[in-house]
Amino acid sequence: MPAIEIRPRRATELVDASFQLLRRYYPQLVTVSAITMAPGVLMRIIMRDQMSNPQVMTANPGPLFAVGLVAILCVTVCDAVLTIAVSDGYLGGEVDLARAFGTGMRKILQVFFASMFRGLLVGLAVLVLGIGAGLVAVLKSPILLVLIVPLAIWVMVYVLLRTFAIIPVVVLENVGANTAMTRTLQLSQHCAAHVFFSLGLAFFLYFVFSGIISALGVTLLTPATAGIIGAVLIIPIYPLLTVVSTMLYYDLRIRKEGFDLEIMSRELGSDVTPLPAA
């Protein structure tokens, strides 16, 4: 049976339900986060001297590249496995870590390409932002400052919102990056505000915590130690982002495709295909 009632929710309700799910399965979810993020933390420890010296990183960017690559791979694995675990907890009321790791690891390549695809689109949006800022700097026009910069920021945020579900789609619907991009754009169509407020609350909490940790680390510790401690302390809060993203993915399916009716039909043993939600 589902751990939490499967129904459409407003942004605040969705975040509240996400915290309920997080509390219920927190030991399993933080275990996934700790195991998958451990290589990144280990790399930070090994490369702590190089990572704490800007001059060394400039002269020899190899360690920085290595740490960045390991971090990307860790996040990719973490996202894939956590998405399976969260989905199982939400729909079935049970999280099997062996199944989550087994299923998630088989989808790593697809998740990696989907993440790169999304990153490319976000990068293009950032490029638009940079071009806008460059025009403002060259022309020194207050009017352009008012018009171009907000527009460029809106483009970047809009891309992030419309593509938020690409990893849940890849993992839970077993499709490739191209199909997943089309699918996430379909699901998020006309729902940008709902996605913004739902994810915005979660990311606000995440970045506030991360910002406090970073500020304390820089103030009280050496840069190397602060970087290591920061990487460790992100582990217990990272599952929140995946929980909210996965539940928001299902929320949009409920709103647009009657997914809650599909689940009800399965529980009743019926093969009736639900009508799309109005």
Secondary structure, DSSP 4 states (H G I P E B T S, - for coil): --SS--S---HHHHHHHHHHHHHHTHHHHHHHHHHHHHHHHHHHHHTHHHHT-HHHHHH--HHHHHHHHHHHHHHHHHHHHHHHHHHHHHHHS---HHHHHHHHHHTHHHHHHHHHHHHHHHHHHHHHHHHHHHHHHHH--HHHHHHHHHHHHHHHHHHHHHTTTHHHHHHHHT--HHHHHHHHHHHHTT-HHHHHHHHHHHHHHHHHHHHHHHHHHHHHS-HHHHHHHHHHHHTTTHHHHHHHHHHHHHHHHHHHH-HHHHHHHHHTT--PPPPPP-
